[in-house]
Amino acid sequence: MTARKPDTLKKLQGTARPYRAMQGSAFTTGNPLQPAILSEKAKEIWDDLCPKLVKLGLIAEVDASTFSAYCQAYADWLEMTQHLNELGCKNWYQETGNGYRQVIPEVTERNKSFQQMQKLAPRFGLDPSARSGIDTGKTTDTSDKVEEFLFRKIEHVKG
């Protein structure tokens, strides 16, 4: 079953429909407290992302456990990726006693961390598809001077 998209994310994306809103749905506020058990890299990720998500209203105090799992998975993925890059992709395999090649455990762990990140990221608007419709209230100048020149309306002078 697909996870239900948070109402705040729907509002930011402009897809919230009053007739679909759950009556009496739980809404919480407050900054989540960072667990002390996180690795140093996970704490850095938390410190970077959490204030941004709080500002957008996408995270609250009760989301600490889910968000800490995301931060730790991200930190583990970064650490494993760095380790594997240092090894070089030719060294990602080992030979068994029977002569078969198999992937070293670090590759499997890196992939598990990435899968965990992929599962948790949409809950906080941390992937492109979840973020694509978020209205931050800022407008971006998408005008192109060349297009304006090429496709401007030309007035014909009648003489």
SVG drawing of the C-alpha trace seen along z (x, -y; Angstrom):
<svg xmlns="http://www.w3.org/2000/svg" viewBox="-16 -56 57 81">
<polyline fill="none" stroke="black" stroke-width="0.4" points="0.0,0.0 1.3,-3.4 2.1,-5.8 -0.4,-8.7 1.1,-12.0 1.2,-14.6 -1.4,-17.4 1.4,-20.0 3.1,-18.6 -0.2,-18.6 -0.7,-22.3 2.8,-23.2 2.3,-21.4 -1.1,-22.9 -2.9,-19.6 -4.8,-19.8 -8.5,-19.4 -10.8,-20.4 -13.3,-17.7 -10.6,-15.1 -9.2,-16.3 -9.6,-14.0 -11.7,-15.5 -9.8,-15.8 -6.5,-14.7 -3.5,-14.9 -1.4,-18.0 1.7,-18.5 4.3,-21.2 7.6,-21.7 11.2,-21.0 12.2,-17.4 15.0,-16.5 18.1,-15.0 18.9,-11.6 22.4,-11.4 22.9,-7.9 23.3,-9.2 26.7,-9.0 28.7,-12.3 27.9,-12.4 24.2,-11.7 24.2,-14.6 25.7,-16.9 22.9,-15.8 20.3,-16.4 21.7,-19.9 21.7,-20.8 18.2,-19.5 16.1,-19.8 15.8,-23.6 14.9,-23.7 12.1,-21.1 10.8,-22.9 10.6,-26.1 8.5,-24.5 6.3,-22.7 7.3,-19.3 8.7,-18.0 7.5,-18.2 8.6,-16.9 7.0,-13.5 8.9,-12.9 12.2,-12.6 12.5,-8.8 11.7,-8.6 13.9,-11.5 16.8,-10.2 16.5,-6.9 16.7,-8.8 19.7,-10.8 21.5,-7.7 20.8,-5.8 22.1,-8.8 25.3,-8.9 25.8,-5.2 25.4,-5.4 27.9,-8.3 30.4,-6.4 30.0,-3.1 30.2,-4.9 33.4,-6.7 34.9,-3.4 33.9,-1.7 35.3,-4.5 38.6,-4.2 38.7,-0.4 37.9,-0.9 35.1,1.0 37.5,3.8 37.8,4.7 34.0,5.0 34.1,8.7 35.7,11.6 36.2,15.2 34.7,18.0 36.4,21.3 34.5,22.8 35.8,20.2 32.6,18.1 32.7,14.3 30.5,12.6 29.9,9.0 31.7,7.9 29.3,7.1 30.0,3.4 28.2,3.1 25.2,4.8 25.1,2.6 25.5,-0.5 22.6,0.6 20.4,1.3 21.2,-2.2 20.2,-3.7 16.9,-1.7 16.1,-3.0 16.8,-6.6 14.5,-6.1 11.7,-4.9 11.9,-7.7 12.8,-10.7 9.3,-11.3 7.8,-11.6 9.8,-14.8 9.8,-16.1 13.4,-15.1 13.2,-13.7 12.5,-15.5 9.0,-13.9 7.8,-14.8 9.2,-18.3 8.3,-19.0 5.0,-20.8 6.0,-22.6 5.2,-26.2 7.8,-28.1 6.2,-31.4 9.3,-32.6 9.0,-33.4 11.8,-32.6 12.6,-34.7 12.2,-32.3 12.2,-35.0 14.6,-34.5 15.7,-37.7 16.4,-35.8 13.0,-34.3 11.4,-37.6 13.2,-39.2 12.4,-36.3 8.8,-35.9 7.8,-39.5 4.8,-40.9 5.8,-42.9 3.7,-45.9 3.3,-46.6 3.4,-50.2 0.8,-51.2 1.7,-54.0"/>
</svg>
